[in-house]
Amino acid sequence: MYTGMVAMVLVALLGIAGVYALHRLAAVAPTVLVSLPFQSGWRPEEHALSRYHARWYPASIVFLAFDVEMLFMYPWALVVAEKGARAIVEMFVFLAALFVAVAWAWREGALRWA
């Protein structure tokens, strides 16, 4: 009954174990320069989280909201004629949710650039 699911879990576990084994075989002894996580082993001159001001994060969220909007609108525009009024209602519900997100971003000041 669950043989397919058990087989997939076993394949996944074997794949993970294989990747770990391959890593153990191919790993080189780490040095200080290679093991540093910032800038490909270069000595850090600043903290990794201090590079961007916090005000850019809400702006990027708004950009992603509009980017995803276009991602959904293009296929919708191709099939709206054959789907009819239901597709139009669904798009207005989607746009209403986007409007709520933009109103929240506006209230939080994400659209202020200075």
C-alpha positions in Angstrom: 0.0 0.0 0.0 2.8 2.5 0.9 5.5 0.8 -1.0 6.0 3.7 -3.4 6.3 6.2 -0.6 8.7 3.9 1.3 10.8 3.5 -1.8 11.0 7.2 -2.4 12.1 7.8 1.2 14.8 5.2 0.9 16.0 6.7 -2.4 16.2 10.1 -0.8 18.0 8.8 2.3 20.5 6.9 0.0 21.0 10.0 -2.0 21.8 12.1 1.1 24.1 9.4 2.4 25.8 9.2 -1.0 26.4 13.0 -1.1 27.8 12.9 2.5 30.1 10.0 1.5 31.2 11.8 -1.6 32.0 14.9 0.5 34.0 12.9 2.9 36.0 11.4 0.1 36.7 14.6 -1.7 37.1 17.0 1.3 40.4 18.7 1.8 41.6 19.7 5.3 40.2 23.1 5.9 42.5 26.0 6.5 41.5 29.3 8.1 41.3 31.1 4.7 39.0 28.5 3.2 36.7 28.0 6.2 35.7 31.7 6.6 32.2 32.1 5.4 32.3 35.7 4.2 33.7 36.8 0.9 35.1 33.5 -0.3 37.7 33.2 2.4 38.9 36.8 2.5 39.2 38.4 5.9 36.0 40.3 6.7 36.3 44.1 6.9 32.8 44.6 8.2 29.9 42.6 9.6 28.1 40.5 7.1 24.7 41.9 8.0 25.7 45.6 8.0 26.0 45.9 4.2 22.4 46.9 3.5 20.2 49.4 5.3 17.0 47.9 6.8 14.8 50.3 4.8 15.6 48.3 1.6 13.9 45.1 2.8 10.3 46.4 2.7 11.0 47.9 -0.7 12.2 44.6 -1.9 9.1 42.9 -0.6 6.9 45.4 -2.5 9.0 44.7 -5.6 8.5 41.0 -5.2 4.7 41.4 -4.7 4.5 43.3 -8.1 6.8 40.8 -9.7 4.7 37.9 -8.6 1.6 39.8 -9.8 3.0 39.9 -13.3 3.9 36.3 -13.1 0.2 35.4 -12.4 -1.3 38.0 -14.8 0.3 36.8 -18.0 -1.1 33.3 -18.0 -4.4 34.7 -16.8 -4.5 37.0 -19.8 -4.0 34.1 -22.1 -7.0 32.1 -20.8 -9.4 34.8 -19.6 -11.5 34.7 -22.7 -12.2 31.0 -22.5 -12.7 30.9 -18.7 -15.2 33.8 -18.6 -16.5 35.7 -15.7 -15.1 33.3 -13.1 -11.5 34.2 -14.1 -12.3 37.9 -13.9 -13.6 37.5 -10.4 -10.6 35.5 -9.3 -8.3 38.2 -10.7 -10.1 40.9 -8.8 -9.8 38.9 -5.6 -6.1 38.5 -6.3 -5.7 42.2 -7.0 -7.6 43.0 -3.7 -5.1 41.0 -1.8 -2.3 42.8 -3.5 -3.9 46.1 -2.7 -4.0 45.2 1.0 -0.3 44.4 0.8 0.5 47.7 -0.9 -1.6 49.6 1.6 0.3 47.9 4.4 3.6 48.8 2.8 2.5 52.4 2.4 1.5 52.6 6.0 4.8 51.1 7.1 6.7 53.6 5.0 8.2 51.2 2.5 7.4 53.6 -0.4 9.3 56.5 1.2 12.7 56.7 -0.3 14.3 59.2 2.0 
